[in-house]
Amino acid sequence: MKTLDLAIIAAYLLGITLFGVWFSRKQQTTRDYFLGDRTVPWWAIAASIVATETSTITFISVPGIAFAKGGNFQFLQLVLGYMLGRIVISMLFIPSYFRGDLMTVYQLLDRRFGGRIKMLAAALFVVMRNIADGIRLLLTAIVLAFVYMSFQPLVDPAAQLLMTETAIIVSIVLLGVVMIFFTYFGGMEAVIWVEVVQLGIYITGAIAAAVVLVGRIDGGLGEAIAVGARFDKFDVFDFSFTLTKTFTFWSGLIGGCFLTMSTHGTDQYLVQRYLCTDRPRRAATALLTSGVVVFAQFIGFLFIGVLLFAFYQPYADATYNLATTPAAFPFTGPDRVFPDFITRHLPSGLSGLVVAAIFAAAMSSSLNAIAATAVNDLYQPFAPRRADKHYLRVSRWLTLLWGAVQILVALGAMRYRESSALSQALSVAALINGPVLGVFLVGTFLRRVSEPPALLGMAASIIAMGYVFFETKIAWTWYGLIGSAITFFVAWAASFAFAPAPFEKRDELSPAGEAVLPMAETKSYQ
């Protein structure tokens, strides 16, 4: 990388920071800070959802999946489940989000069951999201460390390793501070509009990297396709039924559907984006549109992995063996492949653009969603009837706190980089979101169930999922289904030992006709 690349990267980080400060002038209330006053157009929300899913983890890890030994396109089976899950969410959950004036999705649980269920679900979200986004921060820092190391002279391997590890630590802190500063001032609306810009940068950067890759491969695109076919890189479907293999047709379609129902239907990080518009129809349109774009993007990122495989040619090494060679050979992990190409082989200027695209993902911050949940669902019940400015001030302080937590998570996750960061992040999400999805399904379909049996169902699911995670080899793609099913059936069984829910609470989570928020009439987007 050259000085021009560093200038592009520095300009992007500075621009992001100033963008957040510019938006701070609009953040006068918690409603502004968390929901952008519900005036964001649906197409911007769709782009924001795509940019959120197309994170640093996606940008770096998905090519690594196809590059790795035995890697192929079977990850797309999970994306089929993503599509199905979006359809279910649009029909089942989104209408209920627009009845009343919600700040967080967990307030629906308070209306349906009571405060304890709401607080448990909110606490699980805060824990899961900080872990998953700490991993994402680490992955972005690895790229920045590669940028720094590309300017250093070659030294002996031991010194090189030490310098790289130090660079990663410094990068984690630097990127974390920029992320905190931007989110602290800009609020949710700034996050969404930056994600719209981010999507354009992502697409441009990925296409440019693919074009350069094709040009650098002897034999061009035809040779890359031939190499991919020879090593079965383009295999998509695996119809075997097993609970231990991550990517099969059944785990992808069924498990991916439940995973998406949990992450996109009951997770404040994404539901908060729907709440930034004024009608369920527009929220559903944004969600379904994002699914089509995400599917196309995953195909593109996997194909970049095949191009990287043809470029680096690990199979040409005399020591390469399908049985014994490490999966990411000649790299220490699959997440190292694409950053290496970006920082060492892309032309000056373009390399800086692509690295800026990766940094953009780190700015797709969850800190605002975590702060919204912490303030509205965990803090406000213990400090009710305070002035709105008090809650806004607490929200900003919590943004600082959770940003520091994500930095610590990233530092702690450094020792686990031998596995795919994508799998780490998605497994954490699926592990914790399953019990939360389960209680939403209980509230929707089991109208008799009151708070105590629902709480028992969630507790049983959390304990069971801990056992599944630590003591079994069940693939994480099944976690959402297993966790939600345990919550659902335990709550159903326990409901016979408790008084039924009051009639006025039974319809709070049921689907309904299109709801329109009273305040939405002030501004309309088609």
N, C-alpha and C positions, 0 to 999 in steps of 0.2 A: 504494500500500500504506500501511497505517496502523500505529500503534504496536502494536495488537493482533497484527498479522501478525508483526512483529518478535519479540514476546513468544513467540508459538507456535514460531517458528523457533528462537529461543534455547533455549526449554525442550526442544525435541526434541534439539538438539545436546548439551545438558547431560545429558539423560536417556540418550542413547546412550553417552556417556562413562562415566557412573556405572554403566550396565549392564555395560560391559566390566570395570570394576573389581570389580563384584560377582561376576562369573564367575571372576575371577582366583583366588579362594579354592579353586576346584576343580582348578586347573592345577598338579598336583604332578609329573607325568611328561610326557614327550613324547607318550605315547599319549593322555593327557588333552588336551594342548594341540592336537594335530593331528586326533584322531579322536573326541573326546568319549567315550572309552572304549567306542565302538561301541554306545551305548545310545539313540541318537536314533530316534524312531519314523518309519516310512516316510512318513507324511503330512506331517510336518515337513520331511523331505528333499524331497518333491515341491514343497512351497511354496517351499523354498529354491532349488530349480532354476528355478522360474518367476521368482522374484524376481531371480535372477542373470541370466537372459536378459532380463527386463524391466528393464534397467538405465536409468540416466540417458540413455544413448544412444538406447535404444528410446523412452523417454517423450517425448523431444524430437525426435529425428530422424525417427521413423516418421511422425508427423503432417506434418513438413516434406516428406517424400517425396510425399505425396498433395497437399499444398498447392502445390508447385512447378509451374511451367509444364510442361505435358505429363505431370505426375505422375498416378498412378492406383493401382489395387489390384493391379497385377501383381507387387508384392512378395510377395503371398500364394503365388505359384508356388514361391518359395523355401521357404515354410513347409511346403508339401506334401513337399518333400525332407526337411525337419526331421523330419516324422512318420515317413517311411520309414526314415531313419537310426536313429531310436530303436528301431524294431523289430529292425533288424539288430544293434544294440549289445546288446539284451536277449538275443538268441539266441547271438551270436558271442563277445562279450567279457566280459559281466558274470559268467558262471560262473567264469572263470579268476581274477577278482579275489578270490574268497573261498577260494582254495586257499592255505593258509599265512597268515601274519600280515603283511600288507603295510602299509607306511606310505605308499608312493607307487606309482603305477601303473608307473613306470619300473623298479621292482625286478623286475617280470616279465621285462623285457628282459635284465636281468642274469642271471636264471635260464636264459633261453632261449639267449642269445648270449654274454654276457660284459659286463665292466665298461665297456668303451669305448663300446659301443652305448648302454648306459644313460646314461652321462655326456653323450654327445652329445645324446640326446633330452631329457634334463633341462635342459641348457644352452639348447637351442632354446626350451623352454617358458619358462624364466626370461626370456629376451630378449623373446619375443613377448608374454607376459602383462604385462610392465612397460610395453611400448609401448602396447598396447591399453588398459590401465587408466589410463595417463597421459592418453590422449585422453578417457576417460570423466571423469576428474577435471577436465579443462579444461571440458568441457561443463557439469558441475555448477557450476563457478566462474562461468561465463557467467551462469547463472541468479542466483546470489548478487550478481553485479555489477549485473544488471538491478534487483534489489531495492534495492540502494544508490542507483542512479541515479534510481529513482522518487521518492526523497526530495529530490533536488537540484533547484534552480531551473534553468530553461532558460537556456542560454548559447549563444554562437555555435558552429557545427558543429565547428570545429577544436578548441575547448576541450572540447566535449562528447565528442569522440572520444578525446582525451587522458585525460580523466577516466574514461571507460569502460575504456580499456586498463589504466589504473592499478588500477581497481577489480577487474578480472579477475585481475591478478597477485596482489594482496593476497588475493583470495578463494581462489586456488589454494593459497597457502601456508596459509591458515587451515583450509580443509577438509582439506588433506593432513595437517596436524598432528592434527586430531581423528580422522581415519581411522587414523593411526599409533597414537595413544594407545589407542583402543578395541581395536584388534587386538592390540597388544602385551600388554595385560592379559587380554583375554577369550578368546583362542584360537578354535578352529574352532566349538566348540559355541555360543559367544556369537554368532558370525557367523550361524549357521543360525537361531537363535531370533529374532534381530533381523530376519532376512529374512522369517520368518513374519509378524511384525508389519508389516514393510515392505509385504508383499503386500496386506494389508488396507488400509493407507494408500493404496497405489497405486490399487487398484480404486475406493475411495471418492473419491479426488481426481480420477481420470479421469472417473468418472461425473458428479461434481458439475460439473466444467469443461464437459462436454458439455451438461448441462442448462442451464447459464448461457448457453452459446453459442447454443443453440436459441432461448432467450428473447430474445437480443440481435439476432437476424437478422430483418430485415423479411420477414414471410411465414412465419417459423418453419421447422419441419422440412421442410415441403413445398417451400418455396423453396430450401432447401439441397440437397435431393435433385434438384430441377429444374436448379439450377446445375451440380451435379456431373454429371448426365446430359448437359447441353449441352456440357460441356468433356471428356467421356469419362473422368471420374474413376473410374467404377465398372468400367472394363475390367479383367478379371482374367487372361485367357489370351492368350498370344502364342505360337503354335506354330511360328514361324520358327526355323530351326536356324542359329545363328550363334555364333561364339565371342567376338564383340566386344560383344554386347548383354548387359547385366547380368541383367535379369529376363525370361527366357523360360520356357516350360513345361519345356523340356529342360534348360536350365541350372539351373532351380529344382529339378526332380525329381531329376536325376542329380547335379548339382553340389551342391545342398543336402543330399542324402543323404550324400555324401562329406564335406562340410563338417561335418555333425553327427556323423558317425562319428569325425572327428578331434577336434572340440571336446568332445563328450560321451563319447567312448569312449577317447581316448588323452591327454586333457588333464587334468593333475592338479587344476586349478581345479574341475572338475565331478566327476571320478572320486572325489576326496576326500570328496565328499558321500555317494556310495554306500557308501564304506568306513566311514561313521559308523553304519551299521546292521549287523546281524549275519548276514543271509542274502541270497543273490542274488535270491530270489523277491521279497523286499521292496524291494530296490534296483530291480529291473525294474519293479515296480508303481509306484514313485515316479517313475521316468523316463517311463513311458508315460502316467501320469496328468498329469504336467506338460505333455506335448505337447498334450493336448486343451485345457488352460487357456491355453497360450501361443497356440495357433491362434485362440481366441476373442479374446484380448487384442489380437493384431495387427489383427484386423478392427476392433476398437474404436478403436485408435489411428489407423488409416488413415481411419476415418470422422470422427474429430476433425479430421484434416487437411482433409477436404472441408468441414466446418463452418467451419473457419478461413478457407478460400478464399471461402466465401459471406459471411462476416462482414467481412473486409477488402476484398473486391471489387476485387482488382487489375485485373481485366478492365474495370472501369468507367473507369479512367484513360485519358485521351485518348492517352497515349503508349504504351499497352499494345499490343504486337505479338508474335504467336506466333513470328515469325522472329528478331526482334532484341532483345526485352525480356529482361533477365537472368532466370534461372530463378526466383529467389526474390523478385522485385520485389513490393512496394516495400522489401524487406529486403535486407541485404547477403549473407545466407546462409540456407538453409532451416532451420537450427537456431536461428535468431533468432525465428521466428514464434510458436511456442507460449509461450516465455518472455515475450515482449512482452505477449501476451494475459493470461497469468497475473498479471504484476506490475502491469498498467495497467487491466485491465478486470474482474477478478474482485472480488466484494464483499470487504470487510474481514473477516478471520477465515478465510474460505474460501481466499483467496489464500495466507495463511500456511500452511494445511493442505496445499495442493498443493505449495508450495515445500518444505515439510518432507518430502513424499513424494519429491520429486526428490533432496533431500539424503540420504534413506534409501538411495538407490541407491549413493551414494558410500561408504556404510558397508558395502555388500556387497563387502567387501574381498577381494582376491586375495592379500594380503600373507602370510596364514597358509599358503596353498598354496605360494607361492613359497618361503617359509622352510622348509617341510617338504621340498620338493624339494632346495633348496640344502644343507640339513643332511644328509639321508639319502643323497642320490645324488651330491653334489659334495664335501661336506666330510668326511663320515664315512669314505670310503675312504682318506683321507689321515691321519685321526686315529682309528684303530679302537680298540675296547676301552676307551673312556673311560666314566666314570660317566654315568648317564642325566641327572643334574642338570647336567652339563657341556653336553650336547647341548641341554637345555632353555634354558640360559643363552645359548648361541650362537644358538638359534632366535630368541630375543627381540631380540638385537642385530641379527640379519639382518632382522628385521621393521622395525627402525628404518632400516637401510640401504636396503632396497628401497622403503620409503615415500619416502625422500628422492629416490631415482631416479625414482619416478613423478611427484613434484612437478617435477623437472627436465624430464621428458618433456612434461608438460602445458605448461610455459612455452615449450618449444621448438616445440610443435605450434600455438601461437597464430597463427603466420604462415600456416597452411594452412586457415583456417576457411572459405574460400570453398566448399569441398566438404562433402558430408554426413559428419559424424563417424561415422555408422553404417557407411558404406562404407569409411572409413579403418580403423576398428577391425576389421571383418570381413575386409577384404582382408589385413591383417597376420596375422590368425589363420589364414586359409586358406593364405597363402603359406608359413608355417613349419610348420603342422600337417600338411600334405600328406606331406612326407618321413617324419614320425614315424608317421602312420597307415600308410604304406607298409611300414615295418619291422615293425609289428604284424601286418599281413596276411601278410608273408613268414613270420614266426614261426608263424602259424596254419596256412597252407596249403602252404608249401614246407618240408617237414620235413627235407629233406636239407641245406638251406642253413645254413652255419656263420657265425661272426662276421665273417671277412674279406669275403666277398661281400656280406653285409648292410651292412657299413660302406661298401663301395664304392657300393652302391645308394643309400644315404642321401647320401653325398658328391656323387654325380652329380646327384641330385634337387635338392639345395640349390643347386648351381651353375646347373642348368637353370632353376630357379624364379627365381633372381636375374635371369637373362636375360629370362624371361617378364615379370617385374614391370617391369623398366626399359626393355626394348627392344621390347615388343609391346603391342598394344591388346587382348589377350585379357582378357575380363571376369574379375573376381576370383572369381565363382561357380564357375569351372572350375578354380581353383587346387588345391583339395583332390584332385580326381580326377587332374589332371595330375601333381602332385607324388607322390602315392602310387603311380600307375602306373609312373612312372620308377623309383622305388625298387624296386618289385616286379620289373619285368622286367630291370633291370640286375643285381639280386641273383641272379635265376634264371640269367641268362646267365653271370655270373661264377662261379657255384657249380660249374660243370664244371671249373674250373681249380684248385679247392681241395678239401681233404679234407672229407667230409661231417660234419655235426654229430654229436656222440656220441649214442647212443640214449637216454641218460638225460635229455637236454635237449629232445628232440623234441616232447614232449607238454605243455610248460610253458604254451603259449598256446592249446592246443586246447580247444574247448568240452567241458564235462563235465556230469554230473548235478549237482543242487543240492549245493553245499558248505555246511557249517555250521561256523563257527569254534568251537573248543573253549570259548572264554571266553564265548560268546554265551548259554549256558544260564542265566547268572545273572539275566538280565532279558529279558523277552519282550514284544513289542508286536504286536498283531494288527491 
